[in-house]
Amino acid sequence: MMTRKGFRFSTYEAPDQSPFDKLFDIFQELITHTSGDFDEAIDWLRELDKEYELTDENYTIDDFIEDLKAKGYIREEFEDGGGEMGEEGEEGKDGDGKGGKISITAKMERIIRQRALDQIFGKLKRSGAGNHRTGKSGLGDEHTGDFREYRYGDGLEHISMTESLKNAQINHGIGNFSLDEGDLVVEDTQYKAQMSTILMIDISHSMILYGEDRITPAKKVAMALAELITTRYPKDTLDILVFGNDAWPIPIKDLPYLKVGPYHTNTVAGLQLAMDMLRRKRNTNKQIFMITDGKPSCLRLPDGTYYKNSVGLDDYIVEKCYNMARQARKLHIPITTFMIAQDPYLMQFIRHFSEANKGKAFFTGVKGLGEMIFEDYENNRRKRLK
C-alpha cells in the first residue's frame, strides 16, 4: 500500500480489460485526486506502474498518453515566444514552441462526472421520463398512461385519436360513423415540478488536515449530483458554491479542479450567497445542501476586514449563523447539513443551527456521503412536491 498527501492505494486487480482501459480506470481516479493536474496524475501512475507492473514492453505509459491525446481526453498547449499558449497544431508548435503543458479536455471532464455518478449512484435505475411529479393530474406536460373524457380547454395535441375513434364506433356504430365532442378521449398528464438546489462545499484548510482527504469525496458528490440532475432531472437546477474566508460560485465544469485553500470557514458568507442565488430562481421548490467538516470561524466585516477566531465556538460568529438559518426558514429554504466531523460541541452547534432553520443534519464520515445526499435529495423532492 502507498500513501501520499492523504491518498491511499491498495493492490488493484483489474477485470479483463485492454491495456488502455486498465490504465484509464486508474487515471480517472488519480486525475480527480490531483484536482485535474495531469502531470501529477501521470507521476502517480508511473509510481504505481513500478510497484504493481501495470504495463509491459508492448504497452507503456507513454503509449497510454498518446492514446489519451488520440481519443480527445487531453490536449497539449505550447508556449510561443510571447508567452502565450496555443493548442497543438497552431502557431505555438511551429518553430517557436517552448515546451508544452498538457491539460484535460471538456470530454474528460464529462467522463469524470459520469464516473462519479456511477461510483456513488451506480445502483440507481434511471426513469424514462426523467422528471419528478407532483402527483396531481391536470393540464400538465407529462403523460400518465391514463385516459379521461375531453374537457373544454384541453389541447388538441393531448387527444388520443385511437381511443376517441374506438368510442365513436361504440357510441354510433360503424354503419353510421360520426365523431363528436362526447367521443373524445384525452390522455391525462401531470404537472412537472422543479427543484433548485445549491450545494455548498467547505474548502477551508481543515478539509485535508488530520491525514484524511475530505475534499475529494465532497468533490465527487458534487460531480455525481450534477450529472444525476442534468441527465435524470433536466428541469431541476443545481448550482455549486465554495466557501472559505469568502464564498463564490463555481461552474460545474470546474469541479474536477477544486482544491482546498489556506482558509478559515465563513459559513455565513456561503449561506448569504446561496440565498441570493436562490432568490433569482423561479422555481418554488428550493433547498440548500451544505458539506462541511469544521466550525464557523470567520466573518467578513462591513469595512472589508475579517473577524477570525479558530478557538472553540465564537458566540458572535455562531449567532450570525443562527440568524442566517432563520432567514432561510422565512424564505422557505430548508438547509440540510452534512457534517464530516464527530466533535460533540460541533454536533451540538449543527443541531441548534438545524433547529433554527427547521432543516436537517447528518453526521457522517467521508464514506457513504454520496448515498446520503442522493437519498435526502429524493426525499426532499417527494415531500415538497406533493
PyMOL commands that set and color helices and strands:
alter all, ss='L'
color gray80, all
select helices_A, chain A and resi 19-33+38-52+61-70+91-93+106-121+156-158+161-172+181-183+205-208+215-232+252-257+267-279+315-330+344-357+369-384
alter helices_A, ss='H'
color red, helices_A
select strands_A, chain A and resi 2-4+7-9+74-79+85-87+100-104+133-138+142-149+185-192+195-202+237-243+247-250+285-292+298-300+306-308+335-339+360-363
alter strands_A, ss='S'
color yellow, strands_A
deselect
rebuild
show_as cartoon
